[in-house]
Amino acid sequence: MKIGVKVLPRSEVLDSQGRAVEKTLAQHGKTVAACRVGKYVQLEIDAPTQEKALEQAREIASFVLYNPLIETFELEVVK
Amino acid sequence: MKIGVKVLPRSEVLDSQGRAVEKTLAQHGKTVAACRVGKYVQLEIDAPTQEKALEQAREIASFVLYNPLIETFELEVVK
């Protein structure tokens, strides 16, 4: 089962990559209201049910994929 | 409107970050079948319709967010 982990910097944390993308876009006339840059990790997990896979993915995300002090994450089931 | 851009390395490209995560997890008894590490960018776009927002996001992604030689991307509407 494929589980996607979307990691984004918390809104109160300075997201320098996001600022850089915003600035570059603005300089080229492609303005966006906001931009945040994070990580996307796709895990392929062998689990009997979707719930078990999500549970394992949550555990793995908390273990190595994100820093709770500065980031948040969200899981999704990839079809 | 919030549009998420999920960027992943192409399957034929060596994904060293993914290999590193797999190895670390295996060393801690949390084996996954596969892992790919990419980027996640959340754009906030002012557009009259969802289609327009997706079109703009696609243009922005192709312009600065991904390298077609080694990466693929996918868009999603964030609720």
Backbone of each chain as nested JSON, in Angstrom:
{
  "chains": [
    {"id": "A", "residues": [
      {"number": 1, "name": "MET", "atoms": {"N": [0.839, -1.189, 0.0], "CA": [0.0, 0.0, 0.0], "C": [0.885, 1.254, 0.0]}},
      {"number": 2, "name": "LYS", "atoms": {"N": [0.546, 2.213, -0.85], "CA": [1.363, 3.424, -0.906], "C": [0.754, 4.51, -0.037]}},
      {"number": 3, "name": "ILE", "atoms": {"N": [1.583, 5.025, 0.868], "CA": [1.14, 6.115, 1.739], "C": [2.037, 7.323, 1.478]}},
      {"number": 4, "name": "GLY", "atoms": {"N": [1.427, 8.462, 1.25], "CA": [2.196, 9.685, 1.048], "C": [2.268, 10.481, 2.335]}},
      {"number": 5, "name": "VAL", "atoms": {"N": [3.447, 10.981, 2.647], "CA": [3.622, 11.811, 3.842], "C": [3.984, 13.213, 3.373]}},
      {"number": 6, "name": "LYS", "atoms": {"N": [3.115, 14.163, 3.679], "CA": [3.354, 15.552, 3.268], "C": [3.822, 16.33, 4.489]}},
      {"number": 7, "name": "VAL", "atoms": {"N": [5.043, 16.811, 4.435], "CA": [5.625, 17.54, 5.56], "C": [5.762, 19.008, 5.183]}},
      {"number": 8, "name": "LEU", "atoms": {"N": [5.227, 19.895, 6.021], "CA": [5.337, 21.335, 5.742], "C": [5.847, 22.066, 6.977]}},
      {"number": 9, "name": "PRO", "atoms": {"N": [6.597, 23.161, 6.771], "CA": [7.019, 23.966, 7.92], "C": [5.793, 24.572, 8.597]}},
      {"number": 10, "name": "ARG", "atoms": {"N": [5.822, 24.653, 9.924], "CA": [4.72, 25.291, 10.657], "C": [4.574, 26.736, 10.209]}},
      {"number": 11, "name": "SER", "atoms": {"N": [3.35, 27.247, 10.295], "CA": [3.097, 28.591, 9.776], "C": [3.871, 29.664, 10.545]}},
      {"number": 12, "name": "GLU", "atoms": {"N": [4.184, 29.393, 11.828], "CA": [4.898, 30.394, 12.622], "C": [6.416, 30.34, 12.417]}},
      {"number": 13, "name": "VAL", "atoms": {"N": [6.873, 29.362, 11.621], "CA": [8.306, 29.225, 11.365], "C": [8.642, 29.9, 10.036]}},
      {"number": 14, "name": "LEU", "atoms": {"N": [9.775, 30.608, 9.996], "CA": [10.188, 31.26, 8.75], "C": [10.53, 30.199, 7.703]}},
      {"number": 15, "name": "ASP", "atoms": {"N": [9.838, 30.247, 6.596], "CA": [10.054, 29.268, 5.528], "C": [10.845, 29.954, 4.414]}},
      {"number": 16, "name": "SER", "atoms": {"N": [12.18, 29.877, 4.541], "CA": [13.02, 30.638, 3.617], "C": [12.891, 30.137, 2.172]}},
      {"number": 17, "name": "GLN", "atoms": {"N": [12.705, 28.83, 1.99], "CA": [12.542, 28.306, 0.628], "C": [11.257, 28.846, 0.001]}},
      {"number": 18, "name": "GLY", "atoms": {"N": [10.214, 28.896, 0.813], "CA": [8.944, 29.421, 0.319], "C": [9.067, 30.871, -0.091]}},
      {"number": 19, "name": "ARG", "atoms": {"N": [9.773, 31.669, 0.747], "CA": [9.977, 33.087, 0.43], "C": [10.744, 33.22, -0.877]}},
      {"number": 20, "name": "ALA", "atoms": {"N": [11.753, 32.36, -1.055], "CA": [12.579, 32.418, -2.263], "C": [11.73, 32.137, -3.507]}},
      {"number": 21, "name": "VAL", "atoms": {"N": [10.858, 31.121, -3.414], "CA": [10.005, 30.788, -4.56], "C": [9.054, 31.948, -4.85]}},
      {"number": 22, "name": "GLU", "atoms": {"N": [8.449, 32.514, -3.792], "CA": [7.532, 33.656, -3.971], "C": [8.235, 34.805, -4.705]}},
      {"number": 23, "name": "LYS", "atoms": {"N": [9.465, 35.106, -4.246], "CA": [10.226, 36.219, -4.812], "C": [10.548, 35.964, -6.285]}},
      {"number": 24, "name": "THR", "atoms": {"N": [11.014, 34.754, -6.567], "CA": [11.356, 34.4, -7.953], "C": [10.133, 34.509, -8.854]}},
      {"number": 25, "name": "LEU", "atoms": {"N": [9.009, 34.0, -8.365], "CA": [7.784, 34.056, -9.161], "C": [7.375, 35.504, -9.404]}},
      {"number": 26, "name": "ALA", "atoms": {"N": [7.435, 36.333, -8.341], "CA": [7.033, 37.733, -8.465], "C": [7.906, 38.446, -9.494]}},
      {"number": 27, "name": "GLN", "atoms": {"N": [9.198, 38.135, -9.485], "CA": [10.12, 38.767, -10.445], "C": [9.8, 38.373, -11.878]}},
      {"number": 28, "name": "HIS", "atoms": {"N": [9.076, 37.278, -12.043], "CA": [8.715, 36.833, -13.388], "C": [7.229, 37.006, -13.67]}},
      {"number": 29, "name": "GLY", "atoms": {"N": [6.606, 37.863, -12.865], "CA": [5.206, 38.199, -13.126], "C": [4.211, 37.08, -12.856]}},
      {"number": 30, "name": "LYS", "atoms": {"N": [4.62, 36.1, -12.063], "CA": [3.693, 35.013, -11.723], "C": [3.432, 35.055, -10.213]}},
      {"number": 31, "name": "THR", "atoms": {"N": [2.653, 36.014, -9.786], "CA": [2.474, 36.21, -8.358], "C": [1.558, 35.146, -7.736]}},
      {"number": 32, "name": "VAL", "atoms": {"N": [1.95, 34.65, -6.578], "CA": [1.077, 33.769, -5.798], "C": [0.823, 34.436, -4.45]}},
      {"number": 33, "name": "ALA", "atoms": {"N": [-0.291, 34.112, -3.828], "CA": [-0.634, 34.716, -2.542], "C": [0.309, 34.215, -1.452]}},
      {"number": 34, "name": "ALA", "atoms": {"N": [0.702, 32.954, -1.527], "CA": [1.627, 32.395, -0.541], "C": [2.22, 31.11, -1.088]}},
      {"number": 35, "name": "CYS", "atoms": {"N": [3.355, 30.723, -0.515], "CA": [4.01, 29.491, -0.942], "C": [4.76, 28.897, 0.242]}},
      {"number": 36, "name": "ARG", "atoms": {"N": [4.567, 27.626, 0.478], "CA": [5.33, 26.944, 1.523], "C": [5.988, 25.715, 0.91]}},
      {"number": 37, "name": "VAL", "atoms": {"N": [7.243, 25.506, 1.261], "CA": [7.985, 24.388, 0.678], "C": [8.327, 23.372, 1.761]}},
      {"number": 38, "name": "GLY", "atoms": {"N": [7.973, 22.136, 1.505], "CA": [8.259, 21.073, 2.463], "C": [8.751, 19.824, 1.761]}},
      {"number": 39, "name": "LYS", "atoms": {"N": [8.511, 18.69, 2.395], "CA": [8.974, 17.416, 1.844], "C": [7.784, 16.524, 1.512]}},
      {"number": 40, "name": "TYR", "atoms": {"N": [7.994, 15.657, 0.548], "CA": [6.976, 14.658, 0.249], "C": [7.656, 13.295, 0.219]}},
      {"number": 41, "name": "VAL", "atoms": {"N": [7.184, 12.387, 1.054], "CA": [7.786, 11.06, 1.111], "C": [6.719, 10.033, 0.796]}},
      {"number": 42, "name": "GLN", "atoms": {"N": [7.022, 9.162, -0.168], "CA": [6.063, 8.12, -0.493], "C": [6.592, 6.788, 0.041]}},
      {"number": 43, "name": "LEU", "atoms": {"N": [5.827, 6.204, 0.948], "CA": [6.217, 4.93, 1.558], "C": [5.379, 3.817, 0.964]}},
      {"number": 44, "name": "GLU", "atoms": {"N": [6.024, 2.698, 0.663], "CA": [5.27, 1.53, 0.231], "C": [5.313, 0.56, 1.394]}},
      {"number": 45, "name": "ILE", "atoms": {"N": [4.145, 0.311, 1.968], "CA": [4.072, -0.474, 3.199], "C": [3.25, -1.731, 2.966]}},
      {"number": 46, "name": "ASP", "atoms": {"N": [3.807, -2.875, 3.391], "CA": [3.056, -4.132, 3.333], "C": [2.223, -4.248, 4.6]}},
      {"number": 47, "name": "ALA", "atoms": {"N": [0.93, -4.067, 4.493], "CA": [0.056, -4.169, 5.658], "C": [-1.273, -4.764, 5.211]}},
      {"number": 48, "name": "PRO", "atoms": {"N": [-1.923, -5.522, 6.107], "CA": [-3.173, -6.173, 5.723], "C": [-4.317, -5.192, 5.455]}},
      {"number": 49, "name": "THR", "atoms": {"N": [-4.358, -4.104, 6.188], "CA": [-5.44, -3.144, 5.988], "C": [-4.887, -1.722, 5.819]}},
      {"number": 50, "name": "GLN", "atoms": {"N": [-5.721, -0.852, 5.289], "CA": [-5.344, 0.545, 5.106], "C": [-5.049, 1.208, 6.454]}},
      {"number": 51, "name": "GLU", "atoms": {"N": [-5.839, 0.85, 7.451], "CA": [-5.658, 1.439, 8.784], "C": [-4.28, 1.096, 9.348]}},
      {"number": 52, "name": "LYS", "atoms": {"N": [-3.905, -0.193, 9.192], "CA": [-2.597, -0.644, 9.69], "C": [-1.48, 0.096, 8.955]}},
      {"number": 53, "name": "ALA", "atoms": {"N": [-1.647, 0.262, 7.65], "CA": [-0.626, 0.948, 6.846], "C": [-0.489, 2.399, 7.307]}},
      {"number": 54, "name": "LEU", "atoms": {"N": [-1.625, 3.061, 7.534], "CA": [-1.592, 4.455, 7.982], "C": [-0.948, 4.573, 9.362]}},
      {"number": 55, "name": "GLU", "atoms": {"N": [-1.249, 3.604, 10.209], "CA": [-0.687, 3.599, 11.552], "C": [0.838, 3.473, 11.491]}},
      {"number": 56, "name": "GLN", "atoms": {"N": [1.301, 2.527, 10.639], "CA": [2.744, 2.325, 10.488], "C": [3.397, 3.575, 9.903]}},
      {"number": 57, "name": "ALA", "atoms": {"N": [2.725, 4.18, 8.928], "CA": [3.272, 5.383, 8.286], "C": [3.377, 6.522, 9.298]}},
      {"number": 58, "name": "ARG", "atoms": {"N": [2.363, 6.642, 10.161], "CA": [2.38, 7.699, 11.178], "C": [3.572, 7.502, 12.123]}},
      {"number": 59, "name": "GLU", "atoms": {"N": [3.8, 6.235, 12.479], "CA": [4.896, 5.91, 13.384], "C": [6.242, 6.248, 12.726]}},
      {"number": 60, "name": "ILE", "atoms": {"N": [6.377, 5.866, 11.445], "CA": [7.618, 6.122, 10.708], "C": [7.829, 7.63, 10.548]}},
      {"number": 61, "name": "ALA", "atoms": {"N": [6.755, 8.349, 10.244], "CA": [6.864, 9.799, 10.066], "C": [7.357, 10.455, 11.351]}},
      {"number": 62, "name": "SER", "atoms": {"N": [6.766, 10.035, 12.482], "CA": [7.162, 10.626, 13.758], "C": [8.597, 10.238, 14.105]}},
      {"number": 63, "name": "PHE", "atoms": {"N": [8.999, 9.048, 13.647], "CA": [10.329, 8.533, 13.99], "C": [11.447, 9.225, 13.214]}},
      {"number": 64, "name": "VAL", "atoms": {"N": [11.307, 9.345, 11.92], "CA": [12.407, 9.943, 11.137], "C": [12.046, 11.022, 10.126]}},
      {"number": 65, "name": "LEU", "atoms": {"N": [10.779, 11.187, 9.803], "CA": [10.497, 12.056, 8.656], "C": [10.198, 13.515, 8.973]}},
      {"number": 66, "name": "TYR", "atoms": {"N": [9.863, 13.814, 10.205], "CA": [9.56, 15.219, 10.463], "C": [10.008, 15.651, 11.849]}},
      {"number": 67, "name": "ASN", "atoms": {"N": [10.21, 16.938, 11.993], "CA": [10.635, 17.539, 13.259], "C": [9.433, 18.304, 13.834]}},
      {"number": 68, "name": "PRO", "atoms": {"N": [8.822, 17.754, 14.9], "CA": [7.596, 18.368, 15.423], "C": [7.752, 19.818, 15.889]}},
      {"number": 69, "name": "LEU", "atoms": {"N": [8.979, 20.222, 16.18], "CA": [9.193, 21.602, 16.635], "C": [8.91, 22.605, 15.519]}},
      {"number": 70, "name": "ILE", "atoms": {"N": [9.259, 22.242, 14.303], "CA": [9.159, 23.213, 13.211], "C": [8.285, 22.748, 12.052]}},
      {"number": 71, "name": "GLU", "atoms": {"N": [7.815, 21.507, 12.107], "CA": [7.053, 20.996, 10.964], "C": [5.759, 20.298, 11.394]}},
      {"number": 72, "name": "THR", "atoms": {"N": [4.857, 20.192, 10.453], "CA": [3.661, 19.374, 10.664], "C": [3.597, 18.383, 9.498]}},
      {"number": 73, "name": "PHE", "atoms": {"N": [2.877, 17.293, 9.692], "CA": [2.737, 16.374, 8.566], "C": [1.309, 15.874, 8.435]}},
      {"number": 74, "name": "GLU", "atoms": {"N": [1.042, 15.367, 7.248], "CA": [-0.282, 14.863, 6.919], "C": [-0.077, 13.597, 6.101]}},
      {"number": 75, "name": "LEU", "atoms": {"N": [-0.94, 12.619, 6.305], "CA": [-0.815, 11.374, 5.54], "C": [-1.892, 11.315, 4.478]}},
      {"number": 76, "name": "GLU", "atoms": {"N": [-1.61, 10.588, 3.41], "CA": [-2.643, 10.351, 2.405], "C": [-2.432, 8.954, 1.828]}},
      {"number": 77, "name": "VAL", "atoms": {"N": [-3.51, 8.33, 1.463], "CA": [-3.415, 7.036, 0.802], "C": [-3.277, 7.31, -0.692]}},
      {"number": 78, "name": "VAL", "atoms": {"N": [-2.225, 6.77, -1.306], "CA": [-2.0, 6.991, -2.733], "C": [-2.644, 5.849, -3.516]}},
      {"number": 79, "name": "LYS", "atoms": {"N": [-3.503, 6.227, -4.443], "CA": [-4.188, 5.184, -5.241], "C": [-3.327, 4.754, -6.427]}}
    ]},
    {"id": "B", "residues": [
      {"number": 1, "name": "MET", "atoms": {"N": [-7.053, 29.896, -3.379], "CA": [-7.178, 28.446, -3.46], "C": [-5.824, 27.788, -3.21]}},
      {"number": 2, "name": "LYS", "atoms": {"N": [-5.821, 26.744, -2.388], "CA": [-4.544, 26.089, -2.089], "C": [-4.329, 24.895, -3.018]}},
      {"number": 3, "name": "ILE", "atoms": {"N": [-3.19, 24.9, -3.678], "CA": [-2.839, 23.788, -4.554], "C": [-1.541, 23.163, -4.048]}},
      {"number": 4, "name": "GLY", "atoms": {"N": [-1.549, 21.855, -3.873], "CA": [-0.336, 21.151, -3.451], "C": [0.389, 20.586, -4.658]}},
      {"number": 5, "name": "VAL", "atoms": {"N": [1.699, 20.753, -4.671], "CA": [2.513, 20.191, -5.75], "C": [3.413, 19.12, -5.136]}},
      {"number": 6, "name": "LYS", "atoms": {"N": [3.207, 17.878, -5.564], "CA": [4.007, 16.775, -5.04], "C": [5.05, 16.406, -6.085]}},
      {"number": 7, "name": "VAL", "atoms": {"N": [6.305, 16.587, -5.73], "CA": [7.398, 16.308, -6.662], "C": [8.162, 15.083, -6.178]}},
      {"number": 8, "name": "LEU", "atoms": {"N": [8.321, 14.096, -7.043], "CA": [9.063, 12.885, -6.664], "C": [10.124, 12.584, -7.716]}},
      {"number": 9, "name": "PRO", "atoms": {"N": [11.257, 11.984, -7.299], "CA": [12.255, 11.574, -8.281], "C": [11.673, 10.492, -9.191]}},
      {"number": 10, "name": "ARG", "atoms": {"N": [12.023, 10.511, -10.458], "CA": [11.572, 9.467, -11.381], "C": [12.073, 8.108, -10.896]}},
      {"number": 11, "name": "SER", "atoms": {"N": [11.301, 7.07, -11.205], "CA": [11.648, 5.751, -10.674], "C": [13.0, 5.248, -11.204]}},
      {"number": 12, "name": "GLU", "atoms": {"N": [13.404, 5.721, -12.404], "CA": [14.668, 5.248, -12.965], "C": [15.873, 6.036, -12.441]}},
      {"number": 13, "name": "VAL", "atoms": {"N": [15.601, 7.045, -11.611], "CA": [16.684, 7.862, -11.052], "C": [17.016, 7.359, -9.644]}},
      {"number": 14, "name": "LEU", "atoms": {"N": [18.311, 7.302, -9.319], "CA": [18.713, 6.867, -7.98], "C": [18.246, 7.892, -6.948]}},
      {"number": 15, "name": "ASP", "atoms": {"N": [17.44, 7.433, -6.007], "CA": [16.908, 8.318, -4.974], "C": [17.68, 8.053, -3.684]}},
      {"number": 16, "name": "SER", "atoms": {"N": [18.793, 8.79, -3.518], "CA": [19.676, 8.492, -2.388], "C": [19.009, 8.777, -1.04]}},
      {"number": 17, "name": "GLN", "atoms": {"N": [18.165, 9.806, -0.989], "CA": [17.473, 10.098, 0.277], "C": [16.525, 8.958, 0.647]}},
      {"number": 18, "name": "GLY", "atoms": {"N": [15.833, 8.446, -0.379], "CA": [14.913, 7.334, -0.145], "C": [15.648, 6.111, 0.369]}},
      {"number": 19, "name": "ARG", "atoms": {"N": [16.821, 5.82, -0.253], "CA": [17.623, 4.674, 0.179], "C": [18.053, 4.862, 1.639]}},
      {"number": 20, "name": "ALA", "atoms": {"N": [18.435, 6.089, 1.981], "CA": [18.893, 6.373, 3.347], "C": [17.777, 6.129, 4.35]}},
      {"number": 21, "name": "VAL", "atoms": {"N": [16.565, 6.581, 4.015], "CA": [15.435, 6.378, 4.932], "C": [15.144, 4.883, 5.069]}},
      {"number": 22, "name": "GLU", "atoms": {"N": [15.139, 4.162, 3.945], "CA": [14.89, 2.71, 3.992], "C": [15.89, 2.017, 4.909]}},
      {"number": 23, "name": "LYS", "atoms": {"N": [17.164, 2.383, 4.765], "CA": [18.245, 1.761, 5.543], "C": [18.063, 2.057, 7.036]}},
      {"number": 24, "name": "THR", "atoms": {"N": [17.797, 3.322, 7.345], "CA": [17.61, 3.721, 8.745], "C": [16.436, 2.97, 9.36]}},
      {"number": 25, "name": "LEU", "atoms": {"N": [15.342, 2.882, 8.611], "CA": [14.161, 2.193, 9.131], "C": [14.477, 0.715, 9.355]}},
      {"number": 26, "name": "ALA", "atoms": {"N": [15.168, 0.088, 8.388], "CA": [15.499, -1.337, 8.51], "C": [16.36, -1.581, 9.743]}},
      {"number": 27, "name": "GLN", "atoms": {"N": [17.295, -0.661, 9.999], "CA": [18.169, -0.802, 11.168], "C": [17.394, -0.701, 12.472]}},
      {"number": 28, "name": "HIS", "atoms": {"N": [16.201, -0.124, 12.414], "CA": [15.381, 0.011, 13.622], "C": [14.16, -0.891, 13.582]}},
      {"number": 29, "name": "GLY", "atoms": {"N": [14.229, -1.897, 12.719], "CA": [13.164, -2.901, 12.677], "C": [11.83, -2.413, 12.139]}},
      {"number": 30, "name": "LYS", "atoms": {"N": [11.877, -1.313, 11.386], "CA": [10.63, -0.804, 10.782], "C": [10.769, -0.88, 9.266]}},
      {"number": 31, "name": "THR", "atoms": {"N": [10.665, -2.077, 8.732], "CA": [10.93, -2.251, 7.306], "C": [9.773, -1.747, 6.44]}},
      {"number": 32, "name": "VAL", "atoms": {"N": [10.111, -1.045, 5.381], "CA": [9.109, -0.671, 4.379], "C": [9.516, -1.294, 3.046]}},
      {"number": 33, "name": "ALA", "atoms": {"N": [8.538, -1.531, 2.175], "CA": [8.835, -2.155, 0.888], "C": [9.624, -1.195, 0.006]}},
      {"number": 34, "name": "ALA", "atoms": {"N": [9.32, 0.091, 0.086], "CA": [10.035, 1.083, -0.705], "C": [9.773, 2.469, -0.146]}},
      {"number": 35, "name": "CYS", "atoms": {"N": [10.661, 3.389, -0.465], "CA": [10.511, 4.762, 0.026], "C": [11.113, 5.709, -1.003]}},
      {"number": 36, "name": "ARG", "atoms": {"N": [10.364, 6.743, -1.357], "CA": [10.902, 7.77, -2.251], "C": [10.715, 9.119, -1.573]}},
      {"number": 37, "name": "VAL", "atoms": {"N": [11.742, 9.941, -1.654], "CA": [11.695, 11.242, -0.992], "C": [11.713, 12.357, -2.025]}},
      {"number": 38, "name": "GLY", "atoms": {"N": [10.758, 13.238, -1.917], "CA": [10.679, 14.358, -2.848], "C": [10.314, 15.64, -2.133]}},
      {"number": 39, "name": "LYS", "atoms": {"N": [9.714, 16.554, -2.873], "CA": [9.341, 17.861, -2.32], "C": [7.835, 18.021, -2.309]}},
      {"number": 40, "name": "TYR", "atoms": {"N": [7.379, 18.824, -1.369], "CA": [5.961, 19.177, -1.358], "C": [5.856, 20.688, -1.268]}},
      {"number": 41, "name": "VAL", "atoms": {"N": [5.187, 21.282, -2.229], "CA": [5.052, 22.737, -2.238], "C": [3.572, 23.087, -2.222]}},
      {"number": 42, "name": "GLN", "atoms": {"N": [3.194, 23.924, -1.277], "CA": [1.802, 24.345, -1.218], "C": [1.703, 25.786, -1.7]}},
      {"number": 43, "name": "LEU", "atoms": {"N": [0.969, 25.971, -2.783], "CA": [0.802, 27.305, -3.355], "C": [-0.58, 27.824, -3.02]}},
      {"number": 44, "name": "GLU", "atoms": {"N": [-0.658, 29.094, -2.641], "CA": [-1.966, 29.713, -2.466], "C": [-2.16, 30.65, -3.649]}},
      {"number": 45, "name": "ILE", "atoms": {"N": [-3.125, 30.326, -4.474], "CA": [-3.315, 31.048, -5.729], "C": [-4.682, 31.714, -5.758]}},
      {"number": 46, "name": "ASP", "atoms": {"N": [-4.677, 32.999, -6.112], "CA": [-5.941, 33.709, -6.295], "C": [-6.413, 33.476, -7.718]}},
      {"number": 47, "name": "ALA", "atoms": {"N": [-7.437, 32.67, -7.878], "CA": [-7.968, 32.404, -9.216], "C": [-9.476, 32.236, -9.106]}},
      {"number": 48, "name": "PRO", "atoms": {"N": [-10.198, 32.626, -10.165], "CA": [-11.662, 32.568, -10.094], "C": [-12.2, 31.128, -10.03]}},
      {"number": 49, "name": "THR", "atoms": {"N": [-11.534, 30.2, -10.682], "CA": [-12.021, 28.817, -10.651], "C": [-10.897, 27.851, -10.296]}},
      {"number": 50, "name": "GLN", "atoms": {"N": [-11.295, 26.649, -9.911], "CA": [-10.323, 25.615, -9.564], "C": [-9.454, 25.263, -10.778]}},
      {"number": 51, "name": "GLU", "atoms": {"N": [-10.09, 25.248, -11.952], "CA": [-9.355, 24.902, -13.179], "C": [-8.246, 25.914, -13.445]}},
      {"number": 52, "name": "LYS", "atoms": {"N": [-8.593, 27.206, -13.276], "CA": [-7.608, 28.265, -13.504], "C": [-6.448, 28.129, -12.518]}},
      {"number": 53, "name": "ALA", "atoms": {"N": [-6.796, 27.834, -11.254], "CA": [-5.776, 27.701, -10.217], "C": [-4.848, 26.536, -10.551]}},
      {"number": 54, "name": "LEU", "atoms": {"N": [-5.425, 25.414, -10.973], "CA": [-4.615, 24.243, -11.321], "C": [-3.713, 24.54, -12.52]}},
      {"number": 55, "name": "GLU", "atoms": {"N": [-4.263, 25.281, -13.477], "CA": [-3.491, 25.64, -14.669], "C": [-2.29, 26.501, -14.279]}},
      {"number": 56, "name": "GLN", "atoms": {"N": [-2.553, 27.504, -13.4], "CA": [-1.47, 28.374, -12.946], "C": [-0.427, 27.58, -12.172]}},
      {"number": 57, "name": "ALA", "atoms": {"N": [-0.904, 26.672, -11.317], "CA": [0.009, 25.857, -10.514], "C": [0.884, 24.978, -11.406]}},
      {"number": 58, "name": "ARG", "atoms": {"N": [0.273, 24.438, -12.455], "CA": [1.033, 23.59, -13.389], "C": [2.137, 24.394, -14.064]}},
      {"number": 59, "name": "GLU", "atoms": {"N": [1.774, 25.623, -14.447], "CA": [2.736, 26.508, -15.103], "C": [3.894, 26.847, -14.152]}},
      {"number": 60, "name": "ILE", "atoms": {"N": [3.548, 27.161, -12.898], "CA": [4.557, 27.507, -11.898], "C": [5.45, 26.303, -11.603]}},
      {"number": 61, "name": "ALA", "atoms": {"N": [4.833, 25.125, -11.491], "CA": [5.605, 23.911, -11.208], "C": [6.624, 23.665, -12.316]}},
      {"number": 62, "name": "SER", "atoms": {"N": [6.162, 23.801, -13.567], "CA": [7.066, 23.563, -14.693], "C": [8.158, 24.629, -14.745]}},
      {"number": 63, "name": "PHE", "atoms": {"N": [7.807, 25.827, -14.273], "CA": [8.743, 26.959, -14.355], "C": [9.864, 26.863, -13.312]}},
      {"number": 64, "name": "VAL", "atoms": {"N": [9.524, 26.605, -12.066], "CA": [10.577, 26.586, -11.034], "C": [10.587, 25.414, -10.074]}},
      {"number": 65, "name": "LEU", "atoms": {"N": [9.527, 24.628, -10.026], "CA": [9.465, 23.666, -8.923], "C": [10.003, 22.275, -9.205]}},
      {"number": 66, "name": "TYR", "atoms": {"N": [10.132, 21.924, -10.477], "CA": [10.637, 20.569, -10.711], "C": [11.53, 20.496, -11.94]}},
      {"number": 67, "name": "ASN", "atoms": {"N": [12.361, 19.484, -11.95], "CA": [13.278, 19.249, -13.056], "C": [12.783, 18.031, -13.83]}},
      {"number": 68, "name": "PRO", "atoms": {"N": [12.236, 18.265, -15.028], "CA": [11.614, 17.165, -15.771], "C": [12.561, 16.014, -16.117]}},
      {"number": 69, "name": "LEU", "atoms": {"N": [13.856, 16.288, -16.09], "CA": [14.814, 15.223, -16.414], "C": [14.835, 14.144, -15.346]}},
      {"number": 70, "name": "ILE", "atoms": {"N": [14.678, 14.565, -14.094], "CA": [14.84, 13.602, -13.006], "C": [13.619, 13.507, -12.093]}},
      {"number": 71, "name": "GLU", "atoms": {"N": [12.624, 14.34, -12.316], "CA": [11.473, 14.348, -11.4], "C": [10.135, 14.341, -12.147]}},
      {"number": 72, "name": "THR", "atoms": {"N": [9.12, 13.925, -11.44], "CA": [7.753, 14.054, -11.948], "C": [6.961, 14.81, -10.887]}},
      {"number": 73, "name": "PHE", "atoms": {"N": [5.857, 15.422, -11.296], "CA": [5.045, 16.079, -10.277], "C": [3.569, 15.797, -10.484]}},
      {"number": 74, "name": "GLU", "atoms": {"N": [2.837, 16.036, -9.421], "CA": [1.409, 15.799, -9.414], "C": [0.776, 16.948, -8.646]}},
      {"number": 75, "name": "LEU", "atoms": {"N": [-0.407, 17.385, -9.086], "CA": [-1.079, 18.475, -8.387], "C": [-2.25, 17.933, -7.584]}},
      {"number": 76, "name": "GLU", "atoms": {"N": [-2.6, 18.641, -6.528], "CA": [-3.803, 18.288, -5.78], "C": [-4.442, 19.565, -5.259]}},
      {"number": 77, "name": "VAL", "atoms": {"N": [-5.74, 19.549, -5.167], "CA": [-6.447, 20.681, -4.574], "C": [-6.517, 20.421, -3.072]}},
      {"number": 78, "name": "VAL", "atoms": {"N": [-6.032, 21.387, -2.275], "CA": [-6.038, 21.229, -0.82], "C": [-7.309, 21.845, -0.255]}},
      {"number": 79, "name": "LYS", "atoms": {"N": [-8.06, 21.057, 0.486], "CA": [-9.317, 21.57, 1.057], "C": [-9.063, 22.299, 2.373]}}
    ]}
  ]
}
